[in-house]
Amino acid sequence: KREDLRERLDEIEFILNPGGLKLFVGTPHTFYSVYAEIARPETGEEKPYLDGFARLEIPLLDPQGRNAWPERFPPAKTDALRSRSGPAKFASQMMLQFVNTANARLDPDRIGAYDGELIYTEGNGQATLRLEGRRLVSASCWWDPAYGAPDRGDAAVVAALFTDEDGGHWLHRIAYLTHAGPAAGTDEATQLCRQVAAFARDLHLPAVRVENNGLGHFLPGILRREVDALGYMCAVLEETTRKSKDQRILGAFDVALAAGRLKAHRSVWASP
């Protein structure tokens, strides 16, 4: 898509009147934006796409913190925008900084730790789940499948994250799954699905999302069977991923980390 964009922009040369003006107005949504000041050799560029153009850059805040558009973005609104978008997106969208996600890293020092366990109660026909004294309002469970062969290959990992009514995120469990091979009396896929089904039941999860790229293509059906065998009501949802894992991690955690809203259970800290 990046190459296609450049090809389409190059066609402007053929319809522009002699002596006409080309004006590009935009924001660097990506490190490989057409607005980059320097070439990106890893993409085959020998010079920036807009090499030779006169540049005008007006970031929202200058080095002294002065606001270039205070009537549109007063301090309170600017702070709220930074909090909601996270530092990487704010730097790109509002400060015109070309952020390379390859240099972005999950900063564990920003993640809080806790020891509490889930408390499940029922009353007046309604189920309630609490954690560390807070009422939980949503849950997310993701299974990144692999065969999980002991001591070799990619790990099969399932994770559960809860959100409370104040917007706090609680990474409550991460389980690394392994199988015992054919010697266990059942196939490896069934062994893994049984572990995920028990994981969902024990944490009162309403749904499990399974990445169905590659190996995960046939696992949802087996997982549904194993969930039913436990007599537990849990949806099994198939998800196809197209973004790279580093982009997904940054998109999921950048805002929560910057706002101090992500905590992880002690068992997560003790996991691989």
C-alpha positions in Angstrom: 0.0 0.0 0.0 2.9 2.3 0.7 4.4 1.8 -2.7 0.9 2.1 -4.4 0.4 5.5 -2.6 3.7 6.8 -4.0 2.9 5.6 -7.5 -0.4 7.4 -7.5 1.2 10.6 -6.2 3.8 10.4 -8.9 1.0 10.6 -11.5 0.3 14.2 -10.5 3.4 15.2 -12.5 1.6 14.2 -15.7 -1.5 16.3 -15.2 0.0 19.3 -13.5 0.1 22.5 -15.5 3.6 23.7 -16.4 4.8 25.8 -13.5 2.0 24.6 -11.3 2.3 24.1 -7.6 2.3 20.9 -5.7 1.2 21.2 -2.1 1.2 18.3 0.3 -0.7 18.7 3.6 -0.9 15.9 6.1 0.3 14.1 9.2 3.0 11.4 9.7 0.7 8.4 10.6 3.7 6.1 10.1 7.4 6.0 10.4 7.5 5.4 6.6 5.3 8.4 5.8 5.7 10.4 2.5 6.5 13.4 4.8 9.6 11.8 6.3 12.6 14.2 6.3 15.2 11.5 5.7 15.2 8.5 3.4 14.3 5.0 4.7 17.0 2.8 3.2 15.3 -0.3 4.3 12.4 0.4 1.9 14.8 1.1 -1.0 14.6 4.9 -0.8 17.8 6.8 -1.6 16.2 10.2 -0.8 13.1 11.3 1.0 9.9 11.2 -1.1 9.4 15.0 -0.8 13.1 15.8 -1.3 13.5 19.4 -2.5 10.1 20.6 -1.2 9.9 23.6 1.1 8.7 22.3 4.5 6.5 23.9 7.1 6.0 22.0 10.3 3.9 23.2 13.2 3.8 20.7 16.0 1.1 21.4 18.6 3.7 22.1 21.3 7.1 23.7 20.8 10.2 22.8 22.9 9.2 25.2 25.6 5.7 23.7 25.8 4.0 26.7 24.1 0.8 25.7 22.3 0.5 26.6 18.6 -3.3 26.4 18.7 -4.5 27.1 22.2 -8.1 28.1 21.2 -8.6 24.6 19.6 -6.5 22.6 22.1 -6.4 24.2 25.5 -4.2 22.6 28.2 -7.0 20.4 29.7 -8.0 19.1 26.2 -4.4 18.5 25.2 -3.7 16.5 28.4 -6.9 14.4 27.9 -5.9 13.8 24.3 -2.4 12.6 25.3 -3.9 10.4 27.9 -6.4 8.7 25.6 -4.1 8.3 22.6 -0.9 7.3 24.4 2.6 8.8 23.9 3.5 7.2 20.6 0.3 8.2 18.8 0.3 11.7 20.3 3.9 12.2 19.2 3.0 11.2 15.7 -0.3 12.9 15.3 0.2 16.1 17.3 3.9 16.6 17.5 4.7 15.5 13.9 7.4 13.1 15.1 8.1 10.0 13.1 7.7 7.2 15.6 9.3 3.8 14.7 7.3 1.1 16.4 10.3 -1.2 16.1 11.9 1.0 18.7 8.9 0.9 21.0 9.1 -1.5 23.9 6.8 -2.6 26.6 8.0 -0.9 29.8 7.4 -3.3 32.7 8.3 -0.6 35.2 5.0 1.1 34.3 2.9 -2.0 35.2 1.6 -2.3 38.7 1.5 -5.6 40.6 -1.3 -7.1 42.7 -2.0 -10.3 44.6 -5.9 -10.4 44.7 -8.0 -13.1 43.3 -11.4 -13.0 41.6 -14.5 -12.9 43.8 -17.6 -14.2 42.1 -21.1 -13.6 43.6 -24.7 -13.9 42.5 -27.6 -11.8 43.8 -31.0 -10.8 42.5 -30.4 -12.9 39.5 -27.2 -11.1 38.5 -23.6 -12.3 38.6 -20.9 -9.9 39.8 -17.1 -10.3 39.5 -14.8 -8.3 41.7 -11.0 -7.9 42.0 -9.1 -6.0 44.5 -12.4 -4.4 45.7 -13.3 -3.2 42.2 -16.3 -4.4 40.2 -15.2 -5.8 36.8 -17.3 -4.9 33.8 -15.6 -6.7 30.9 -13.2 -9.5 30.1 -10.9 -10.3 27.2 -9.2 -13.7 26.6 -6.8 -14.4 23.8 -5.2 -17.7 22.8 -2.2 -17.5 20.6 -1.9 -21.2 19.6 1.1 -23.3 18.9 1.7 -27.0 19.5 3.6 -26.1 22.7 6.0 -29.1 22.5 7.9 -29.3 25.8 11.3 -27.5 25.7 11.1 -26.6 22.0 9.2 -24.6 19.5 6.8 -21.7 20.1 4.8 -21.6 23.3 1.1 -21.9 23.2 -0.1 -18.9 25.3 -3.5 -17.9 26.6 -4.1 -14.7 28.5 -7.0 -13.1 30.4 -7.4 -9.4 31.0 -10.3 -7.7 32.9 -11.4 -4.1 32.9 -13.1 -2.4 35.9 -15.8 0.2 36.0 -13.2 3.0 36.4 -11.2 2.0 33.2 -8.4 0.1 35.0 -7.0 -2.9 33.2 -6.0 -6.1 35.1 -3.8 -8.7 33.4 -4.9 -11.5 35.6 -3.5 -14.7 34.1 -1.1 -15.8 31.5 -0.9 -19.6 31.0 1.8 -21.3 29.0 0.4 -24.6 27.7 2.2 -27.8 27.0 1.1 -31.3 26.0 2.4 -34.7 26.9 2.4 -36.1 23.4 0.5 -39.1 22.1 1.5 -41.1 25.2 -1.2 -39.2 27.1 -3.9 -41.2 25.4 -5.3 -38.3 23.3 -4.1 -36.0 20.6 -2.0 -32.9 21.3 -4.7 -30.4 20.0 -7.3 -31.9 22.4 -4.9 -31.7 25.3 -4.3 -28.0 24.7 -8.0 -27.2 24.2 -8.9 -28.9 27.5 -6.4 -26.6 29.3 -7.9 -23.5 27.6 -11.4 -24.6 28.4 -10.5 -25.1 32.1 -8.7 -21.7 32.0 -11.9 -20.0 30.8 -14.1 -21.8 33.3 -11.9 -21.1 36.3 -11.8 -17.4 35.5 -15.5 -17.0 34.6 -14.7 -15.9 31.1 -17.6 -15.3 28.8 -15.6 -15.8 25.6 -12.2 -16.9 24.3 -10.7 -15.5 21.1 -8.5 -17.9 19.1 -6.0 -16.6 16.6 -6.9 -18.8 13.6 -3.9 -18.0 11.4 -2.2 -21.3 10.5 -2.4 -23.9 13.3 -5.4 -22.2 14.9 -7.6 -22.8 11.9 -9.0 -26.1 13.2 -8.7 -25.5 16.9 -11.9 -23.5 17.6 -14.1 -26.5 16.8 -12.2 -28.7 19.2 -12.2 -26.0 21.9 -16.0 -25.7 21.6 -16.3 -29.4 22.2 -14.1 -29.3 25.3 -16.0 -26.3 26.7 -19.3 -28.1 26.2 -17.8 -31.2 28.0 -17.2 -29.1 31.1 -20.8 -27.9 31.0 -19.6 -24.3 30.9 -21.2 -21.6 28.8 -18.4 -19.8 26.9 -18.3 -18.5 23.3 -15.3 -19.4 21.1 -14.5 -16.7 18.7 -12.1 -16.9 15.7 -9.9 -14.0 15.0 -7.6 -13.4 12.0 -4.7 -11.1 12.7 -3.1 -9.0 10.0 -1.0 -6.5 11.9 2.5 -7.4 13.2 2.7 -8.5 16.8 4.7 -5.4 17.9 2.0 -3.1 16.4 -0.7 -5.0 18.3 1.1 -4.9 21.6 1.8 -1.2 21.2 -1.8 -0.5 20.2 -3.2 -2.5 23.1 -0.9 -1.3 26.0 0.5 2.1 25.0 -2.4 4.1 26.3 -3.0 2.0 29.4 0.6 2.1 30.4 1.0 5.9 29.9 -2.1 6.4 32.0 -1.0 4.1 34.8 -4.0 1.9 34.3 -2.4 -1.5 33.7 -1.7 -4.0 36.5 -0.6 -7.6 36.3 -1.1 -10.4 38.8 1.9 -11.7 40.7 1.5 -15.0 38.8 2.0 -13.1 35.5 5.3 -11.7 36.8 6.5 -15.2 37.6 5.6 -16.6 34.1 8.0 -16.7 31.2 
